[in-house]
């Protein structure tokens, strides 16, 4: 019984550690996409003469940011779930 709890605790800790690593990667990617969206907005307002094309590009970047935010939230929920189970296991 004790050996099973130790194995389960090890697996849950590994899951939580993996979730934290993925969260770090997702946050870096989200920052890069956000910076690219900012640069695109500046370029769109100054260089691109067709406003419709600029708006479509901004919408695409915003959709990417929303998808990344959803991915970060789901990974946070996954890490919280694994840590909560680990805490209840004692």
Secondary structure as the mmCIF struct_conf table of DSSP 4:
data_model
#
loop_
_struct_conf.conf_type_id
_struct_conf.id
_struct_conf.beg_label_comp_id
_struct_conf.beg_label_asym_id
_struct_conf.beg_label_seq_id
_struct_conf.end_label_comp_id
_struct_conf.end_label_asym_id
_struct_conf.end_label_seq_id
HELX_RH_AL_P HELX_RH_AL_P1 UNK A 2 UNK A 46
TURN_TY1_P TURN_TY1_P1 UNK A 47 UNK A 47
HELX_RH_AL_P HELX_RH_AL_P2 UNK A 51 UNK A 89
#
